[in-house]
Amino acid sequence: LADMWLYDPLIQQWSFVKGSRNINDFGVYTGDADDLRPASRYQASVATDTVRNELYMYGGTDYYGGVCELWKFNVATRRWIILEGQTCKKTITYTSPPTPGVRRSSVSLFYNAKFYVYGGLAE
């Protein structure tokens, strides 16, 4: 699935935020900013920047397998922005330029205006 939902505990109600209602959606990577969205995925790593009201999502598994995309979702504008896309380096590289590569089920944290990713499963 590639849909985002919001739960409001004050009124105990769900509401649809944004995304596709199609199973195994391939996402939208180019075009109008209002239409951009990641493909359906699971086991992605997500953390929030509560100062900027943004959510960061890295990796996971889509229809074709593991991904190394980095996306940012702005809560106020309800827009996805792709920061590192389908051309990202798939393998883990510790030398210049370093990259975490394809991974899923990792742990993430947003701290001091930085997004951290730890561990997980590599392809």
Backbone as CSV, one residue per row, in Angstrom:
resi,resn,N_x,N_y,N_z,CA_x,CA_y,CA_z,C_x,C_y,C_z
1,LEU,0.827,-1.192,0.000,0.000,0.000,0.000,0.867,1.249,0.000
2,ALA,0.311,2.334,-0.500,1.028,3.608,-0.564,0.113,4.738,-0.111
3,ASP,-0.574,4.486,0.993,-1.505,5.487,1.500,-1.116,5.901,2.913
4,MET,-1.353,7.171,3.243,-1.048,7.672,4.575,-2.346,8.029,5.287
5,TRP,-2.397,7.643,6.547,-3.577,7.877,7.363,-3.192,8.626,8.627
6,LEU,-4.150,9.326,9.197,-3.959,10.099,10.417,-4.996,9.663,11.444
7,TYR,-4.527,9.366,12.641,-5.460,9.036,13.726,-5.446,10.174,14.736
8,ASP,-6.609,10.705,15.057,-6.759,11.772,16.047,-7.334,11.167,17.325
9,PRO,-6.498,11.011,18.361,-6.987,10.382,19.588,-8.022,11.214,20.335
10,LEU,-8.056,12.519,20.097,-9.048,13.362,20.775,-10.465,13.033,20.339
11,ILE,-10.623,12.766,19.052,-11.962,12.429,18.546,-12.074,10.951,18.185
12,GLN,-10.982,10.203,18.395,-10.918,8.769,18.117,-11.404,8.439,16.711
13,GLN,-10.750,9.090,15.739,-11.178,8.915,14.352,-9.973,8.925,13.409
14,TRP,-10.057,8.070,12.391,-9.065,8.016,11.324,-9.494,8.927,10.185
15,SER,-8.502,9.499,9.471,-8.796,10.226,8.241,-7.685,9.925,7.224
16,PHE,-8.060,9.859,5.965,-7.117,9.623,4.871,-6.347,10.914,4.618
17,VAL,-5.015,10.848,4.579,-4.184,12.035,4.377,-3.805,12.195,2.912
18,LYS,-3.129,11.175,2.372,-2.634,11.284,0.998,-2.131,9.926,0.539
19,GLY,-2.112,9.736,-0.772,-1.531,8.524,-1.335,-2.437,7.853,-2.334
20,SER,-2.029,6.667,-2.700,-2.762,5.876,-3.684,-3.672,4.889,-2.974
21,ARG,-4.781,4.610,-3.593,-5.702,3.613,-3.052,-5.509,2.267,-3.748
22,ASN,-4.465,2.168,-4.573,-4.173,0.942,-5.313,-3.164,0.080,-4.571
23,ILE,-3.373,-1.216,-4.592,-2.396,-2.151,-4.043,-1.228,-2.224,-5.016
24,ASN,-0.006,-2.311,-4.488,1.219,-2.368,-5.299,1.342,-1.170,-6.229
25,ASP,1.100,0.007,-5.698,1.243,1.245,-6.462,2.727,1.500,-6.752
26,PHE,3.038,1.950,-7.956,4.422,2.159,-8.373,4.957,3.534,-8.018
27,GLY,4.147,4.391,-7.383,4.598,5.711,-6.968,4.681,6.687,-8.119
28,VAL,4.929,7.944,-7.782,5.108,9.009,-8.770,6.407,9.722,-8.414
29,TYR,7.384,9.671,-9.319,8.725,10.171,-9.047,9.053,11.463,-9.788
30,THR,8.255,11.841,-10.757,8.493,13.067,-11.518,7.163,13.771,-11.745
31,GLY,7.252,15.043,-12.089,6.038,15.788,-12.389,5.715,16.815,-11.326
32,ASP,4.442,17.145,-11.213,3.961,18.155,-10.290,4.238,17.751,-8.839
33,ALA,4.710,18.700,-8.027,5.072,18.417,-6.635,3.909,17.855,-5.829
34,ASP,2.681,18.257,-6.139,1.520,17.753,-5.406,1.270,16.266,-5.656
35,ASP,1.787,15.739,-6.759,1.519,14.355,-7.139,2.605,13.371,-6.719
36,LEU,3.787,13.863,-6.341,4.892,12.963,-6.007,4.539,12.095,-4.792
37,ARG,4.939,10.816,-4.871,4.744,9.921,-3.732,5.591,8.661,-3.936
38,PRO,6.015,8.066,-2.832,6.779,6.822,-2.948,5.881,5.660,-3.364
39,ALA,6.512,4.644,-3.917,5.785,3.417,-4.274,5.334,2.700,-3.008
40,SER,4.398,1.791,-3.169,3.985,0.941,-2.045,5.222,0.287,-1.455
41,ARG,5.259,0.187,-0.127,6.413,-0.456,0.501,6.069,-0.910,1.911
42,TYR,6.931,-1.761,2.407,6.825,-2.198,3.792,8.234,-2.301,4.354
43,GLN,8.353,-2.372,5.662,9.625,-2.471,6.379,10.537,-1.268,6.148
44,ALA,9.956,-0.108,5.875,10.746,1.115,5.731,11.071,1.675,7.110
45,SER,12.111,2.475,7.177,12.512,3.120,8.415,11.989,4.555,8.400
46,VAL,11.315,4.962,9.478,10.668,6.272,9.516,11.014,6.984,10.820
47,ALA,11.263,8.291,10.726,11.475,9.130,11.911,10.899,10.508,11.629
48,THR,10.569,11.234,12.691,9.945,12.547,12.521,10.828,13.669,13.048
49,ASP,10.760,14.786,12.352,11.368,16.041,12.787,10.215,16.907,13.279
50,THR,9.996,16.932,14.568,8.849,17.654,15.123,9.028,19.161,15.064
51,VAL,10.261,19.646,14.921,10.502,21.091,14.803,10.009,21.593,13.449
52,ARG,10.326,20.856,12.383,9.943,21.265,11.026,8.655,20.594,10.546
53,ASN,8.058,19.764,11.369,6.838,19.026,11.006,7.037,18.188,9.746
54,GLU,8.123,17.414,9.751,8.444,16.566,8.601,8.673,15.130,9.059
55,LEU,8.381,14.216,8.166,8.587,12.803,8.381,9.601,12.329,7.341
56,TYR,10.606,11.589,7.765,11.610,11.042,6.851,11.423,9.536,6.754
57,MET,11.530,9.003,5.537,11.364,7.565,5.317,12.515,7.071,4.436
58,TYR,13.177,6.003,4.896,14.301,5.443,4.147,14.096,3.948,3.920
59,GLY,14.451,3.525,2.716,14.521,2.107,2.401,13.193,1.378,2.434
60,GLY,13.265,0.122,2.823,12.100,-0.745,2.823,12.109,-1.682,1.627
61,THR,10.969,-2.277,1.387,10.807,-3.217,0.282,9.582,-2.814,-0.523
62,ASP,9.746,-2.710,-1.834,8.606,-2.412,-2.703,8.289,-3.630,-3.553
63,TYR,7.511,-3.452,-4.588,7.056,-4.527,-5.467,8.220,-5.316,-6.072
64,TYR,9.353,-4.630,-6.330,10.498,-5.258,-6.996,11.562,-5.760,-6.033
65,GLY,11.494,-5.400,-4.757,12.520,-5.794,-3.786,12.957,-4.604,-2.953
66,GLY,14.170,-4.694,-2.395,14.679,-3.649,-1.513,14.941,-2.337,-2.226
67,VAL,14.729,-1.243,-1.513,14.964,0.092,-2.064,15.874,0.892,-1.133
68,CYS,16.515,1.901,-1.690,17.385,2.781,-0.899,16.970,4.236,-1.077
69,GLU,15.711,4.462,-1.307,15.209,5.826,-1.486,15.061,6.526,-0.138
70,LEU,15.279,7.832,-0.159,15.044,8.672,1.013,13.987,9.701,0.639
71,TRP,12.863,9.682,1.368,11.748,10.586,1.123,11.510,11.453,2.351
72,LYS,10.949,12.633,2.107,10.536,13.525,3.189,9.086,13.914,2.948
73,PHE,8.273,13.858,4.001,6.874,14.256,3.912,6.663,15.469,4.802
74,ASN,6.186,16.565,4.213,5.889,17.771,4.970,4.442,17.690,5.449
75,VAL,4.239,17.686,6.743,2.906,17.511,7.313,1.999,18.694,6.973
76,ALA,2.537,19.914,7.005,1.719,21.108,6.744,1.227,21.170,5.303
77,THR,2.119,20.898,4.343,1.742,20.990,2.927,1.192,19.674,2.389
78,ARG,1.419,18.587,3.145,1.025,17.236,2.728,1.650,16.852,1.387
79,ARG,2.934,17.194,1.263,3.694,16.870,0.047,4.864,15.962,0.370
80,TRP,5.067,14.986,-0.514,6.260,14.145,-0.472,7.343,14.799,-1.323
81,ILE,8.577,14.725,-0.878,9.729,15.197,-1.649,10.745,14.066,-1.639
82,ILE,11.233,13.698,-2.810,12.238,12.641,-2.865,13.617,13.291,-2.744
83,LEU,14.389,12.861,-1.750,15.711,13.419,-1.501,16.806,12.584,-2.151
84,GLU,16.611,11.283,-2.182,17.533,10.369,-2.862,16.676,9.309,-3.515
85,GLY,16.818,9.174,-4.815,15.848,8.380,-5.548,16.284,7.044,-6.048
86,GLN,15.633,6.645,-7.127,15.816,5.318,-7.693,17.225,5.083,-8.210
87,THR,18.017,6.132,-8.361,19.385,5.965,-8.843,20.382,5.848,-7.692
88,CYS,19.901,5.752,-6.442,20.809,5.655,-5.302,21.625,4.364,-5.391
89,LYS,22.796,4.391,-4.789,23.683,3.237,-4.824,23.112,2.120,-3.963
90,LYS,22.915,0.965,-4.540,22.231,-0.140,-3.882,23.069,-0.834,-2.812
91,THR,24.390,-0.810,-2.942,25.242,-1.516,-1.988,25.743,-0.561,-0.901
92,ILE,26.004,-1.118,0.264,26.536,-0.327,1.367,27.963,0.067,1.032
93,THR,28.283,1.355,1.178,29.619,1.853,0.883,30.107,2.682,2.067
94,TYR,31.251,2.327,2.612,31.794,3.043,3.769,32.809,4.108,3.367
95,THR,33.253,4.093,2.109,34.210,5.085,1.626,33.470,6.203,0.907
96,SER,34.198,7.152,0.393,33.600,8.338,-0.223,33.020,8.037,-1.597
97,PRO,31.773,8.403,-1.872,30.796,8.905,-0.912,30.111,7.749,-0.190
98,PRO,29.973,7.830,1.123,29.330,6.743,1.861,27.826,6.700,1.615
99,THR,27.252,5.500,1.680,25.805,5.329,1.507,25.347,4.085,2.255
100,PRO,24.189,4.149,2.917,23.703,2.974,3.647,23.172,1.868,2.754
101,GLY,22.964,2.145,1.469,22.507,1.114,0.542,21.100,0.625,0.827
102,VAL,20.718,-0.436,0.125,19.395,-1.033,0.288,19.332,-1.673,1.667
103,ARG,18.276,-1.348,2.407,18.046,-2.001,3.692,16.587,-1.901,4.075
104,ARG,16.174,-2.833,4.893,14.798,-2.838,5.387,14.824,-3.210,6.861
105,SER,13.739,-2.923,7.555,13.592,-3.221,8.978,14.688,-2.586,9.832
106,SER,15.189,-1.443,9.406,16.188,-0.737,10.206,15.488,0.159,11.221
107,VAL,16.260,0.690,12.129,15.753,1.603,13.149,16.219,3.003,12.785
108,SER,15.358,3.991,12.976,15.761,5.357,12.651,15.403,6.320,13.767
109,LEU,16.068,7.457,13.729,15.910,8.475,14.746,16.191,9.825,14.106
110,PHE,15.430,10.825,14.473,15.715,12.182,14.040,16.147,12.953,15.272
111,TYR,17.382,13.466,15.258,17.936,14.146,16.419,18.861,15.269,15.969
112,ASN,18.700,16.438,16.577,19.566,17.579,16.268,19.596,17.888,14.769
113,ALA,18.438,17.867,14.152,18.269,18.168,12.728,18.990,17.180,11.807
114,LYS,19.217,15.953,12.280,19.868,14.911,11.476,19.035,13.632,11.548
115,PHE,18.997,12.903,10.430,18.276,11.631,10.325,19.281,10.494,10.425
116,TYR,19.112,9.633,11.411,20.008,8.494,11.640,19.290,7.195,11.264
117,VAL,20.042,6.270,10.662,19.524,4.937,10.343,20.509,3.919,10.922
118,TYR,19.965,2.924,11.617,20.810,1.915,12.244,20.338,0.505,11.858
119,GLY,21.294,-0.312,11.463,21.047,-1.738,11.259,20.029,-2.069,10.195
120,GLY,19.343,-3.165,10.414,18.348,-3.644,9.454,18.862,-4.844,8.674
121,LEU,18.136,-5.170,7.618,18.484,-6.291,6.753,18.886,-5.763,5.388
122,ALA,20.026,-6.219,4.881,20.495,-5.811,3.549,20.041,-6.847,2.528
123,GLU,20.028,-6.444,1.267,19.661,-7.360,0.176,20.775,-8.332,-0.084
